[in-house]
Amino acid sequence: MTIELDGSQGEGGGQILRTGLALAMVTGQPLRIERIRAKRPKPGLMRQHLACVHAAAEVSGAQVEGAELGAQTLAFTPGSVRAGDYRFAIASAGSCLLVLQTVLPALLLASAPSRLHLSGGTHNPMAPPFEFLQRAYAPLLQRMCAAPGRPKQARTAAEGGGAPMHAGLDLTLRRSGFYPAGGGEVEATITPAAGALQPFDLLTRGAVVSAHADCLAPGLARGIVRRELDTLGQAMGWSGDQLRGEGARQNEGPGNALMATLAYEHVTEVFCAFGERGVSAEQVAHTLVKEIRSYQASEAAVGAHLADQLALLMALAVWQSQRSAAFSCSEVTEHTRTNCAVIERFLTVRFALERREAGGATVRIAPA
């Protein structure tokens, strides 16, 4: 049966396309999307969305109709998902990490590890930066890949008896790619779990473990790094080893990303603010401080962006294991609500969103 999606529903953005493609590959169900990105200033498929479609088609041997620049209707009929070595490129600053997240669920359930070389944007205001996936997203995925009641077991790399690796997602940043030039490079290894993904409850953060800031500013004056870190440090009470800056790096930039990593006992969160022309270093830092404090005030386990990313992973684990799961988040955005609605069209799971007295919400996922 073909799953038909309205690309204008909810927040009406590219996430509907990416989640639809991901779950079409996982379930083998054909997909048809109309009114793609209808609520955006430039509706239809842009280059970064086409890159997701082409990557999904290559991984699953799909038949595709409508994969053209600006198209608002797409038909996607997946075949069998194939593990392997893949190279996916976006000839712009479009996020190559969103391409990764499109094919990740299917390759995570494949019969063997896969290796991906991705090129394009790695630090893009409209997508999670590399450090978010590496520090916040991948550890939660690896926890789902661990057998219940036992520690995560390392698996041997498929090629040539290489070094052991944990099931889940391993990421390496080879080169940063900023808007508008792009040109970043990421290597990703996706290692399937030995059995079904395991859901879990993530309702509290636990004790604080560490907090630090990173400032990337390749191709820009060194003073920008210092000003952003000093402003952030003064506002948050951070200093010394907590403030880490990188200026010009060979063949990268120009670009600017100020990031804060907050590690807790049960979860790590990463927040990011981007510099742009006409915005002072101090303004960039204050924007980031506001986002950090909003998260800290809620006492929820994950922030709004991680909640959106976690919903699909948790739903897959619930679907496979037929066990319920729940997580708390600082905010439920329209983006997250739309993503949950799309997931329910493909998987036999149901989402329930409950307000928390301490702020934020609890997202519960159960087998349908």
N, C-alpha and C positions, 0 to 999 in steps of 0.2 A: 504494500500500500504506500502510495506517495504521500509524504508529509508536506503540506502546503503552509507556508509562512507568509505573513504580511510584514514586509520590511519596514512599514511605517508604524507598527505597533509600539506602544511604550515610548522609549527614548529614540527609537527609529534610527539607530546608527549601525556601524559595521559589526558590532558584537553579535547581532542577530545572524548575520551571514556566517561569521566564524564559528559560533556555537552550532549552527545548523549543519555546516560542513563537517565539523568534528563528530557530531553524533550520528550523522548519516553514515560516515565511515565505520563508526563503532557498531552500529546496529544493522548496517546493510540496507537501510531503508532509503529509497529514492527521495529526493528533496526538490521542491520547487518553491522559489522565493519570488514574490512580486513586490513592486514599489520599494526596491532596495534603496536604503538610506534616503527615504523620501523627505525626512525632516531636516536634512542637512542643506546648507547653502548651495552646494554642488551635489545634487543627488546622483545615484547610480554608482557603478563600480569605478573606483579610482585605481591607480597603479598598485597601491599596496593591497587593495582588496583582490585585484586580479592575481597578484602573487600568491595569496592564500588559496584561491580557487585552483590555480595551476599546481601548487604544491599538493593539495588534497587529491587532485586528479592523478598525479604521478604516484603518490603513495598507495592509492587504492585502485589504480587502473580504471578510473571512472569514465563514463561517457558524459560529456558536458555540452549544453546548448546555452548560448547567450553570454559566453565569456568574452565580452568586448568592453572597451573603455566607454564608460557612460551608460552601460546597459542597466536597466532597472528590473529585468526579469532574468532568472537563471534557473536552468534545470540541471540537476546533478544526480547521476545514477552510479553509485559506487560499485566497484567489483571487490576482489579480495585484497585485503591490506597486506603489503609486503614489507617486511623489515629489510634494511639495507643501508647503503651509504648514499646520501643525497646532498645535493648542492642547490640551495634556493637563494636567489638574489633579487633585490629590489633596486632598480636603477634610479634611486632617489633617496630622500631621507625618511621615507616611510619605514615604519618599525619592522625589522626582520624578526623581532621577538614575538610579534603577533602572528607571524607566519608559523613560528615554532609552536605557539600555543594552539594553533589550528590543527596541526598534525600530531601533536603530543598524545592526546587520549588514545587515538587508534594505534600508534606505535607502542604505547605503553602496554597495550593488550595483545601485541603481536607475539610471535613464537620465538623471536631472537632479538638481540640488541640492535639498535640502529645508530648510525653516526651522521650528524648533519653539519654541514658547513653553511652558515647563513651570512649574508652580506646586505647592508643597507643601514638604516638608522638604529642606533643602540640607545641613544639618549634623546628622546622625542617628547615634547610636552603633551602629546595626545596618546601616549602609551606608557606602560611601566618601563622604567630604565633597567638595564642589565642587572644592577645590584639588587633591585627588588626581587627579580626572579631567583637570583643566586642565593640571597640571604634569607628571604621571607617565604617565597613560594616553594622552592625545591626541597627544603627540609620538611615541610608538611607533607609533600608528596612522598618523600622517602619514608616517612612514618607510616603512610598508608600501605607501602609496599612491604613492611615488616610483618612477619607472621605473628599472630596474636599470642601474647604471653612470652615471646622470645625476643632477644635483641636482634637488630637488623643483621643479616648475614651478607658478607661480601660475596659477589659472584665474579667469576673469572671472565675477563674480556674475551670475546669470541675470536679475535684475530691473534694468532701467533702466541698464545699463552701470555698475554699482556698482564699488567697489574690488576689485582682484584678491584672491583667497584661495587658499590651498593646499588641495589635495585632502585630505580627512580630516574632522576635527572641530574647529570653532571654537566656543568657549564664552564667554559673558558672564554674570557674576553681577549681577543687578539688585537683589536683596534677599535677605538671608540668612533662612533659616527654621529655627528650632530646635524641639526637642521641649519641651513638648507642643503648642505653638500652630501650628507650621508657618508657612505664609504666605510662603515664599520664592519667588523668581522667577528663572528661568534662561532665557536665549536661546541656542539652539544652531543652528549651520549645519552640515549634513552635505553634503559635496561629494564625489561619487564619483570614483574614480581613472579615468584615461583607459583603462586596461587592467586586467589581473588584479592583485589584491593580490600584493605580493612578500614572501615570507618571508625571514627572515634569522636568523643565529645571534647570540645575546646571552648570551655565556658569562662575560664579565668586565665590571666596572663601568668600568674605566679610571681615570684620575687624578681626584682630587678637584678640583672646580671651585669650589664654594661650599657654605655651609651657613647656614641661618638659621631662626628661629622666628617664628611669628605667633600672637598671642593675641587671640581674639575674645571679647568679653564684653559685648555690648549689653544695656543694662538692669541691669547689675550695678555694684557699687562699683569705682571705679578701682583701689583697692588690690589687688583680686584679680588684675588684669592684671600689676601690678608684682611681686607675690609669686610668681606662676607663672613669669614670665620670669626673675626673679632666681634662683629655685631651679634652673631648667633651665640657665641660663647658668653658674652655679657648677659644676654637675655635668658639663657638656659643655665648659667652658672657652670659652664664647661670650660676647661682650660687644658694646657699641656698636651698630653697624648690623645686627648679627646678631639682635638682639632687638627685635621690632616688635610694638607693642601697639595695639589699638583698643578703646576703651571704648564708651560708649553711642552708638548711631547711631539716627537718627530712625526711628520706627515699626518697630524690630526688637527681638527678644528678649522676655523675658530668656533668655539662653543663654550658654554658655561652651565654647569649643573652643580647645585649645592644640595647635598643629601645628608639626612640624619638617620642613623641606624640605632634602634632601641631594642636591646636583647633582654628578654625575660625568661623565666624558667620554662615556660611552655610554648613560647612563640617569639619570633623576631619580626619587627616591623621596620619598614624603610619608607621614608618620606622624601620628596624631592621638589625643589623649586628651580626653575630655569631662568637664566639671565637673558635679556633681550635688549635690543637697541632702545634707548630712551628710558630704561629702568635702572635705577642706581643699585649698586651692590648692597646698600643698606635695605632697600626695598625688597630685594630678593631674599635676604636673610629674614626680614620681618614676615614675609609671606610664609616661609617655612616654619617659623616659630608659631604662627597662628595655627597651622595645620597640626603641628606636634601637640600643642596645648589642647586643641579640640579633642584629639585622640586620648590624651592623658586624663581629661576631665570625665570621660565616659565610663572608665573602669572596664570596658569591654575587652575581649581578647584580641580582636583584629580590627583594623581600620576599614573605611568604606571601600577602598580599592582592593585590598586583600580579600574582603568578603565576596566581592564580585568574582574574583579568580577562584576562590575556594569552593564556591557553590557547585561548580561543574565537577571538580575532583571528588568532593564529598558525595555528590549524587551518583557518580560512577561507582564509588565504593559501596554505597547503600544498595544500588541496583545489583551489583555482583554478589554481595554477601547476604542480602536480604536482612540486614541489621540496620537499625536506626542510628542517626547521628545528630549532633547539634553543635552549633558554635555561636558565640556572642560577637556582635559587631557594634562599632561606635555609631554607625548610621546605615540605614537601608536606603540606597539611592534608587531613582527610577531605572538606572542602568541595571542594578542588581535585580529589581523586580522583573524587568523584561527578560533578563537572562534566565531567571527561574521559570518563567512561563514557557520559554522556548525549550528548556530542558524537559519539562513535564510532557511536552508533545512527543518526545522520543523515548524516554525512559519511564518505566512503571514505578515512579517515585512521586511523592507529594511534599511540597514545601509548606511550612506554617511559620509565619512571622509574628513574634510576640514582643511587645514593648517591655523594656526593663525599667524598674523603678530607679535604678542608678544611672539611667541614660542609655541610649542605644536600643538594640533589639537582640532577641535570640532567634536564630534561624534553625528550625527543626526540619529534618529530612527523614521520611519514613517510606518503607516499601508500600506501593499502592495495592 
